[in-house]
């Protein structure tokens, strides 16, 4: 009877220690996994954002300069010629990667998507508004899903900077494939984490059993001596 009780006590202690340590390992590994995956995703989007944002700023500056040259004599241009000058300067700068609007009217759209510039500006709001290095106001990009694709949208309105040139520009960067790759990495890292958890749990189990086995025998010997 004494041996049975001592063995049961050792087993309970072993189970308690094993479960506590396993829970700690599980919580730590899960926290590290989710944090690392979150940082991977954010860093990927941030790198694309920084590159495309700088490119967008440069294009805006070039467009402003070409537009100023195209309409250097505004009195000699009627509305139709002014629109053509806008489109010509726009296509020279952005080619087919953006859409140009004036007073809500689409002047040119070389992309495969239809945009609503006023709605995009409202979505961006004051929280995304910031001052660019070139001396004009702009907006931080936002992520939106369109036609099953995830787009990083960049928008600019001349009303924030130049009163006599009322136009809006919307361009985008398709980040669907980047997010899919991050999702694949998430699943791969999750599977690897589960494998490591099972491996570490197995090692922990046998390690604790080897440690607790002498303690159990010592406990039995102590009971025998006390008897």
DRENFI-916279 format. One record per residue (C-alpha): residue in three letters; x, y, z. Coordinates in pm, whole numbers, padded with zeros to 5 digits, always signed. Example, Ala and Ser with C-alpha at 12.3 -4.5 7.8 and 13.67 -1.06 7.14 Angstrom:
% residues 2
Ala+01230-00450+00780 Ser+01367-00106+00714 
***
This chain:
% residues 227
Unk+00000+00000+00000 Unk+00279+00243+00080 Unk+00447+00179-00253 Unk+00128+00237-00443 Unk+00061+00566-00265 Unk+00417+00689-00312 Unk+00413+00592-00679 Unk+00079+00771-00726 Unk+00214+01084-00559 Unk+00521+01084-00780 Unk+00302+01037-01087 Unk+00080+01329-00988 Unk+00383+01551-00929 Unk+00532+01446-01262 Unk+00204+01519-01445 Unk+00168+01858-01277 Unk+00522+01966-01361 Unk+00494+01841-01718 Unk+00165+02021-01785 Unk+00285+02349-01635 Unk+00608+02350-01834 Unk+00425+02244-02152 Unk+00175+02529-02111 Unk+00453+02782-02065 Unk+00631+02656-02377 Unk+00306+02661-02574 Unk+00222+03016-02472 Unk+00572+03147-02543 Unk+00602+02975-02879 Unk+00254+03088-02987 Unk+00326+03447-02887 Unk+00658+03449-03073 Unk+00497+03288-03378 Unk+00208+03535-03408 Unk+00429+03836-03338 Unk+00686+03730-03598 Unk+00420+03662-03860 Unk+00255+03998-03791 Unk+00589+04177-03828 Unk+00664+03993-04154 Unk+00335+04103-04304 Unk+00361+04464-04188 Unk+00722+04495-04296 Unk+00644+04364-04645 Unk+00359+04612-04691 Unk+00567+04893-04541 Unk+00857+04830-04779 Unk+00622+04841-05078 Unk+00451+05147-04934 Unk+00778+05339-04892 Unk+00897+05261-05244 Unk+00566+05331-05418 Unk+00500+05643-05211 Unk+00836+05794-05305 Unk+00772+05705-05668 Unk+00427+05865-05649 Unk+00568+06186-05503 Unk+00828+06209-05780 Unk+00561+06153-06045 Unk+00341+06423-05894 Unk+00630+06671-05904 Unk+00708+06584-06266 Unk+00341+06609-06360 Unk+00311+06953-06199 Unk+00615+07077-06392 Unk+00496+06939-06726 Unk+00149+07072-06663 Unk+00285+07418-06589 Unk+00479+07414-06916 Unk+00180+07287-07112 Unk-00051+07564-06989 Unk+00203+07843-06952 Unk-00035+08067-07150 Unk-00374+07990-06995 Unk-00560+08268-07176 Unk-00494+08102-07511 Unk-00640+07766-07405 Unk-01006+07678-07400 Unk-01144+07407-07171 Unk-01105+07130-07429 Unk-00742+07215-07505 Unk-00672+07246-07134 Unk-00805+06895-07076 Unk-00588+06763-07358 Unk-00288+06936-07203 Unk-00370+06770-06870 Unk-00398+06428-07033 Unk-00081+06471-07238 Unk+00127+06573-06935 Unk-00035+06296-06730 Unk+00039+06019-06981 Unk+00399+06136-07015 Unk+00444+06097-06640 Unk+00222+05811-06523 Unk+00176+05622-06851 Unk-00089+05354-06784 Unk-00052+05311-06409 Unk-00294+05577-06280 Unk-00623+05758-06338 Unk-00672+06135-06380 Unk-00987+06321-06278 Unk-01097+06684-06296 Unk-01392+06805-06090 Unk-01498+06441-06048 Unk-01490+06376-06424 Unk-01257+06104-06550 Unk-01014+06249-06802 Unk-00792+05945-06844 Unk-00768+05602-06686 Unk-00496+05366-06805 Unk-00560+05108-06533 Unk-00789+04805-06533 Unk-00995+04944-06243 Unk-01260+05209-06194 Unk-01204+05448-05903 Unk-01417+05699-05717 Unk-01161+05966-05619 Unk-01391+06161-05389 Unk-01486+05848-05195 Unk-01120+05749-05170 Unk-01029+06091-05033 Unk-01310+06063-04779 Unk-01186+05720-04672 Unk-00836+05857-04627 Unk-00960+06154-04425 Unk-00748+06379-04207 Unk-00588+06082-04030 Unk-00401+05993-04352 Unk-00323+06352-04451 Unk+00043+06457-04437 Unk+00293+06703-04576 Unk+00534+06575-04841 Unk+00899+06675-04874 Unk+00836+06855-05204 Unk+00617+07112-05035 Unk+00265+06984-05104 Unk-00004+06803-04912 Unk-00084+06441-04977 Unk-00236+06131-04820 Unk-00100+05809-04684 Unk-00210+05507-04891 Unk-00494+05279-04788 Unk-00559+04910-04859 Unk-00882+04817-05037 Unk-01013+04503-05210 Unk-01137+04543-05568 Unk-01247+04265-05803 Unk-01090+04003-05581 Unk-00756+04183-05570 Unk-00598+04368-05279 Unk-00477+04713-05383 Unk-00261+04969-05208 Unk-00427+05296-05318 Unk-00244+05628-05351 Unk-00439+05948-05407 Unk-00356+06313-05462 Unk-00579+06618-05496 Unk-00449+06947-05636 Unk-00716+07133-05436 Unk-00497+07082-05131 Unk-00208+07265-05294 Unk-00290+07454-05617 Unk-00613+07647-05639 Unk-00609+07697-06017 Unk-00557+07331-06106 Unk-00852+07130-05983 Unk-00764+06766-06048 Unk-00727+06434-05867 Unk-00493+06144-05932 Unk-00542+05786-05815 Unk-00287+05510-05861 Unk-00236+05172-05703 Unk-00002+04885-05629 Unk-00139+04532-05639 Unk-00024+04359-05317 Unk-00239+04046-05357 Unk+00055+03817-05431 Unk+00258+03964-05146 Unk-00022+03893-04899 Unk-00065+03542-05039 Unk+00306+03472-04992 Unk+00280+03601-04636 Unk-00018+03371-04582 Unk+00182+03073-04710 Unk+00468+03169-04478 Unk+00214+03193-04195 Unk+00094+02836-04255 Unk+00449+02706-04298 Unk+00563+02876-03979 Unk+00254+02743-03798 Unk+00325+02386-03907 Unk+00689+02425-03804 Unk+00581+02564-03467 Unk+00348+02266-03408 Unk+00626+02022-03501 Unk+00865+02196-03264 Unk+00604+02189-02990 Unk+00556+01814-03026 Unk+00934+01760-03039 Unk+01000+01976-02736 Unk+00704+01815-02553 Unk+00843+01467-02622 Unk+01191+01566-02506 Unk+01041+01734-02200 Unk+00832+01428-02119 Unk+01122+01184-02121 Unk+01353+01431-01947 Unk+01109+01486-01662 Unk+01043+01113-01635 Unk+01415+01041-01607 Unk+01442+01312-01340 Unk+01136+01202-01145 Unk+01216+00830-01154 Unk+01507+00852-00902 Unk+01300+01086-00687 Unk+01020+00828-00680 Unk+01262+00553-00578 Unk+01412+00785-00316 Unk+01064+00852-00181 Unk+00997+00479-00155 Unk+01327+00424+00023 Unk+01244+00703+00268 Unk+00909+00541+00344 Unk+01079+00204+00400 Unk+01331+00364+00637 Unk+01056+00541+00829 Unk+00872+00209+00866 
***
